[in-house]
Amino acid sequence: MDIAEQNGVAAVTGGASGIGLAFARRWIDSGGRVVLLDLSETALRDAQRSLGGAARGMRVDVTDASSVAGAFAGIRDIEGRLDALVNSAGIARPAPSAEVTDADFSLMLDIHLTGTMRCVRAAYPLLKEGAGGRIVNIASVAAVTGMPGRISYTTAKAGIGGLTRTLAVEWAKDGIRTNAVGPGYVRTALTDALIAQGQLDDAPIKARTPLGRFAEPEEIAEAIYFLASEASSYINGHVLMADGGMTVDGSWY
Ligand SMILES: NC(=O)c1ccc[n+]([C@@H]2O[C@H](COP(=O)([O-])OP(=O)(O)OC[C@H]3O[C@@H](n4cnc5c(N)ncnc54)[C@H](O)[C@@H]3O)[C@@H](O)[C@H]2O)c1
């Protein structure tokens, strides 16, 4: 029986929206419980209401070490176990590379990369006590391609790959597997806002994606669930691209 089916507990940063929320629903549908760790109290309230009694929301800022430590202490007190951690908190802040500010660049690294490190560090003791902990980080096609105007995002997401591989090797002895999913473009609040602000044009993205469309959050959640479940029991240190074929497309020649 899989851990989710055994009432297993998954913590999901950024779990009140988009990809994190879709994973939370997938985990609960398989019999598990979820702790949503998110900055937005309103989104947490809405998410909890839609997910029902198997979900608990905690307001957490992944850029604040004491907020993160407090959340995992709370998970220990309230749930008494942690089986999976999904690091999905994130924002976008596009800027031309010659104009990016120190503050914006640091903030993007702080949320995506240092935020992921803070959460895995705080989750480690709990994950290691369980029957086999799983960590799934969220990378991106931006981790493996150069994207004009996205210097902070591509840098942060590339770092997720290194962090994932190091944990996979270092914590395997503790029964913890660490992997990442690299989504292509997914229809969420994050991409909707960029499109509305004129900072993302969906037409060339669809044209450049062999499958010819954006992903639904549920399709990415399925890839995360696979890496968080027994079905991937020998997969460790892998970045699974779920991008409709975007990063392997050589048809341009
Ligand atoms: N949507 C895409 O096309 C896409 C593609 C590749 C990768 N990603 C990555 O997937 C992850 C989820 O993105 P999404 O599209 O679901 O976005 P989303 O905006 O729907 O959800 C992100 C969530 O993170 C939360 N968050 C932001 N800052 C936080 C902080 N400091 N502490 C705690 N929570 C915080 C937000 O409140 C929000 O609920 C991000 O890491 C993003 O970079 C998204």
The ligand as an SDF file (V2000), in Angstrom:
LIG
                    3D

 44 48  0  0  0  0  0  0  0  0999 V2000
    2.9130   28.0220  -13.8840 N   0  0  0  0  0  0  0  0  0  0  0  0
    3.9370   27.6880  -14.6410 C   0  0  0  0  0  0  0  0  0  0  0  0
    3.8900   27.7970  -15.8770 O   0  0  0  0  0  0  0  0  0  0  0  0
    5.1940   27.1290  -14.0070 C   0  0  0  0  0  0  0  0  0  0  0  0
    6.1500   26.5440  -14.8530 C   0  0  0  0  0  0  0  0  0  0  0  0
    7.3070   26.0260  -14.2950 C   0  0  0  0  0  0  0  0  0  0  0  0
    7.5100   26.0880  -12.9330 C   0  0  0  0  0  0  0  0  0  0  0  0
    6.5660   26.6780  -12.1460 N   0  0  0  0  0  0  0  0  0  0  0  0
    6.8400   26.7250  -10.7150 C   0  0  0  0  0  0  0  0  0  0  0  0
    5.8270   26.0190  -10.0300 O   0  0  0  0  0  0  0  0  0  0  0  0
    5.6900   26.5490   -8.7130 C   0  0  0  0  0  0  0  0  0  0  0  0
    4.2230   26.8620   -8.4580 C   0  0  0  0  0  0  0  0  0  0  0  0
    3.7960   27.8350   -9.3820 O   0  0  0  0  0  0  0  0  0  0  0  0
    2.2620   28.0560   -9.7480 P   0  0  0  0  0  0  0  0  0  0  0  0
    2.2190   28.3000  -11.2070 O   0  0  0  0  0  0  0  0  0  0  0  0
    1.4470   27.0030   -9.1390 O   0  0  0  0  0  0  0  0  0  0  0  0
    2.0280   29.4750   -9.0540 O   0  0  0  0  0  0  0  0  0  0  0  0
    0.8430   30.0330   -8.1160 P   0  0  0  0  0  0  0  0  0  0  0  0
    1.0330   31.5010   -8.0990 O   0  0  0  0  0  0  0  0  0  0  0  0
   -0.4810   29.4910   -8.5530 O   0  0  0  0  0  0  0  0  0  0  0  0
    1.1870   29.4040   -6.6870 O   0  0  0  0  0  0  0  0  0  0  0  0
    2.3500   29.7800   -5.9760 C   0  0  0  0  0  0  0  0  0  0  0  0
    2.0080   29.8670   -4.4970 C   0  0  0  0  0  0  0  0  0  0  0  0
    3.2300   30.1740   -3.7900 O   0  0  0  0  0  0  0  0  0  0  0  0
    2.8790   31.0330   -2.7250 C   0  0  0  0  0  0  0  0  0  0  0  0
    4.0410   31.7960   -2.2680 N   0  0  0  0  0  0  0  0  0  0  0  0
    4.6800   32.8180   -2.9030 C   0  0  0  0  0  0  0  0  0  0  0  0
    5.6670   33.2900   -2.1390 N   0  0  0  0  0  0  0  0  0  0  0  0
    5.6800   32.5580   -1.0060 C   0  0  0  0  0  0  0  0  0  0  0  0
    6.4740   32.5770    0.1770 C   0  0  0  0  0  0  0  0  0  0  0  0
    7.4580   33.4750    0.3440 N   0  0  0  0  0  0  0  0  0  0  0  0
    6.2130   31.6720    1.1510 N   0  0  0  0  0  0  0  0  0  0  0  0
    5.2020   30.7800    1.0090 C   0  0  0  0  0  0  0  0  0  0  0  0
    4.4050   30.7210   -0.0850 N   0  0  0  0  0  0  0  0  0  0  0  0
    4.6460   31.6030   -1.0680 C   0  0  0  0  0  0  0  0  0  0  0  0
    1.7910   31.9400   -3.2930 C   0  0  0  0  0  0  0  0  0  0  0  0
    1.0210   32.5430   -2.2460 O   0  0  0  0  0  0  0  0  0  0  0  0
    0.9900   30.9590   -4.1450 C   0  0  0  0  0  0  0  0  0  0  0  0
   -0.0990   30.4050   -3.4180 O   0  0  0  0  0  0  0  0  0  0  0  0
    6.6200   27.7720   -8.6580 C   0  0  0  0  0  0  0  0  0  0  0  0
    7.8410   27.3930   -8.0760 O   0  0  0  0  0  0  0  0  0  0  0  0
    6.8270   28.1190  -10.1170 C   0  0  0  0  0  0  0  0  0  0  0  0
    8.0410   28.7770  -10.3300 O   0  0  0  0  0  0  0  0  0  0  0  0
    5.4120   27.1880  -12.6430 C   0  0  0  0  0  0  0  0  0  0  0  0
  1  2  1  0
  2  3  2  0
  2  4  1  0
  4  5  1  0
  4 44  2  0
  5  6  2  0
  6  7  1  0
  7  8  2  0
  8  9  1  0
  8 44  1  0
  9 10  1  0
  9 42  1  0
 10 11  1  0
 11 12  1  0
 11 40  1  0
 12 13  1  0
 13 14  1  0
 14 15  2  0
 14 16  1  0
 14 17  1  0
 17 18  1  0
 18 19  2  0
 18 20  1  0
 18 21  1  0
 21 22  1  0
 22 23  1  0
 23 24  1  0
 23 38  1  0
 24 25  1  0
 25 26  1  0
 25 36  1  0
 26 27  1  0
 26 35  1  0
 27 28  2  0
 28 29  1  0
 29 30  1  0
 29 35  2  0
 30 31  1  0
 30 32  2  0
 32 33  1  0
 33 34  2  0
 34 35  1  0
 36 37  1  0
 36 38  1  0
 38 39  1  0
 40 41  1  0
 40 42  1  0
 42 43  1  0
M  CHG  2   8   1  16  -1
M  END
$$$$
